[in-house]
Amino acid sequence: MATPIDFTRAQVLITGGGQGIGLALAKRFLAVGSRVLVTGRHESKLEQARRAHRGLEIFVNNISSAAGRIELATHVAEAMPGLNVLINNAGYQRRVSLAADDAPWSDSQAEIDTLLSGPIHLTRLLVPLLLAHGGAGMIVNVTSGGAYFPQPFAPVYSACKAALHSFTVNLRFAMSKTAYRVVELIPPAVQTGLGGTDAGHGAPLDEFADSVFKQLSVGERDEIGFGPTASPRFEQAAAPYREMFQEFQTRTPVKLYGD
């Protein structure tokens, strides 16, 4: 069973932490005393974040390749062996409908590699390290409202987030005998400029980050939304799938972490 986590002593890795939701969460972890390492592709943004936030650790890395994920896992094992909070946040969104998308396949593949292959592979690489110290911890996968209600303006993004939601449910079950919580963070549109949107589009970033960080700290919810993704209507739509998983998960026994 998962146990409460003391964020004043936490060691935190946030992918895609040089800006947006990742950096907003990093600031709040730092403020309560956590040790925080953020990653990203753009060295200039990471350096700017480090200069602005005392104590923030950075590592330039691209998780869209298997080699990049192995490089990151190796670095974390050496630089932060006490890691106990992993936040898979790195994001990339192409806002183009299926009928209008005539870009090379490599553009769609980059989305899939960043949003789906990245967190699945990185989690697999880091779970042994996370469990090695035997203490409580947390894995947070950042999905989207589009994981539940597909967005025609970002179809590949929506598909990746839906798949990450599915992976998160299975990961939570796989970790159920450990002291780790597996949390799905479900942002609505947030003012981050994701996908080239106007920076003023969506919920204010600080309001979103304050709310979800408080809920992460309390440690009572496995799925954390904000605004539309925390509404009764959203919860009612998601509840039947959760209940069906609880019903079917025991029909085909599988090995769990901690067995």
N, C-alpha and C positions, 0 to 999 in steps of 0.2 A: 504494500500500500504506500502511496506517495505521502510524504510528510512535509510540513511547512518548511520554507526556505528562508534563511536569514540573508536578505539582500545586502545587509551591511558588510557581509563577508563573502558575497558571491563573486565568482570569476566568470565573466560574461564574454561570449563571442557573438558579434552581430555582423552578418554579411550584408553588404550594401549599406554600410553605416556611415558613409561620408556625407549624407544629406537626407532630407525627407524623414520618413517614419523611423528609419534606422538610427539616424543621428538624434532625433527627438527622444527616442527611448534611451540611447546611450547617455544623454545628458541627465536623465532622471536616475539611471542606475549610478552614475558618478556622484550625483548629489547625495545619495544615501550611503555612500562609502564602498560601492562595488568596484572591483577592478574590471576595466572594460577594454576589450580589443575589438576594433572595427576594421572591416575590409572593404575594398572597392577597387574598381579598375582605374580610377583617375587619381593619380598621385597628388595633383594640385588641390583637389577637393579634400582629400584626406589630410594633407598638410595644413590647409586652412582650418579644418575642424580641430586638429591637434593644437594649433596655436590659440584657438578660441576657447578650448576646454582643457584646463589643466588636468594632467593625469591620464588623458585619453591615449591609448596605444593604437597604432595603425599598422596595417600590412597591405601593401598593394598586391591585389590578387584578382584573377578572373575565374569565377567558379563555373563558367560555361564550358570549360574543357575538363576532361577527366584528369589530365596532368595538373591543371590548376587546383583541382580539389585535393589531389594527393599532396601537392606542395603545401596547401593550407593546413591540412591535417598534420603533416610533418612539423610545420612551424609551431602549431598549437601544442603539440606533444612536447616540444622543446621549451617553448616560451611560457606556456600556461598549462602545465600538467594537472593543475587542480581545477580545471574547467568544470563548472557544474550548471551553467546556463548557456544553451545554444539557441540562438534566434536566427532562423533561416528567413531572411528578409529581402535578399537581393532581388530586384525587380527590373523588368523590361517589358514595355507594352507597345505594340504596333497597332495603331488605330486605323484599320482598313477593313472594309467588309470583304466577305468571301468573293463576291462577284467583281469587286474592284481590284482585287489583289493580283497584280501581274509581276510582282517582285520575284527575284530568284529564290529558289527554295531555301537557300542558305539564310535568308532573313527570317523565315519561319523557324528553321532549325535553331537559330540563335535564341529565339524566344523559348522554345522547348528545352534547350540545354540550360538556360538560366533559371527558368521557373520551375522545372520539374526534375530533370536529370540532376541538376545542381543540388537541391536540398535532399533528394533521396540518397545520392551517392555520398555526399558529405556526412549526412547522419550515420550512414552505415560505417563510414570510416571512423567516426568519432565516438560511437556508442561504447566500444571497449574502454576508451579513455574516460568517458563520463562515468562508467560504472566501477572503474578500478578503485576509486577512493572509498566507495561504500556509503557515501553520504547522500543526502537529499539533493535533488536537482530538478531541472526543468528543460524541456525542449519545446520551443515555440515555432510553429510554422505559420507564416503570414500568408493567408489566402486572399479572398475577396468576396464581396457580395456576388460577383460574377461566377463564383464557384457553384452557387446554388441557382442563380437565375442568369443564364447565358446572355452576354452582351453582344448584339449583332455588329457593333462598331469595333469590337476587339475579340473576334471569335477564337483565335488561337490562344490568346491570353486566358479567355474564359475556360477553354478546354483544359489548359495546363493547371489552372487553379482548381477546377473540379477534380482533376486527378490528384492534386496535392491534398485536397480535402479527404479523398478516399484513402490515400496513403497515411494521412494523419490519424484517421480512425483506426486503421490497422496497427499503426505504430503504438497508439495508446493501449490497445489490447496486448500487443507484444511486450510492452513495458509494465503491465499491470501488476506483476509480482515484484517489481523493484521499488525503490524510493523516489522514482522520477515521475513527475507530472508531464503529460504531453498536452499542450494547449494549442488550439487553433485560434489565431487572431484574425478576425474577419472585418477588415476596414470597408467602409463605404467609400465613395469618392472623397478624397482628402486633398487639401491644398498643398500638393507637392510638385505639380507640373508633370506628373507621370504621363507618358505617352504624348508629350507635347501639348498637353492641355494648358489653358490659362492658369497661372499660379493661384488665381482667386477662385477657381472652380472646386467646389466640395466643402467639406467641413474644415474649420480652422485647425491647423496642425497641432497647436499647443493644447487646444481643448480635447482633441482626440487622444493625444499622448498622455495628458493628465488622467483622463478617465481610464484608459486601458492599463496604464502602469499601476494605478491604484488597485485595479482588479487582479492584475498579476501578483501584486504584493499580498493581497488578501488570500489568494490561493484557493478559491472555492469553485471556480468555473473552469470547465474544460474548453468551452467555446466563448470567446469574448468579442462582442461587436460594439458598435457605436452608432447612435442615430438610427438610420433605417435598418442596419444589420443587428440592432438590439431591440427592435420593435416586436410587440406581441405577434404581429402578422408574420414576420420573418421566423420567429420561434415556432409558431404553429405550423408553418410550412416545412420546417426542418425536423420537427419532433417525430413524425412517423418513420422516417428513415433511421433515426437513432434507435427507436424501439425495435424495428425489424432487425437491425444489426445485433442488438442484445439477444434477440430470439434465436438468430441463426448462427451466432459465433461458436456455439458449443457443438454444432452438428458434425463438424469435421475437426477433430482435435489437432492442434499444431503445437510445436515447441515454442515456448516463451522465454524471453530473457529471464534469468533467475531460476529456470528449471534445473 
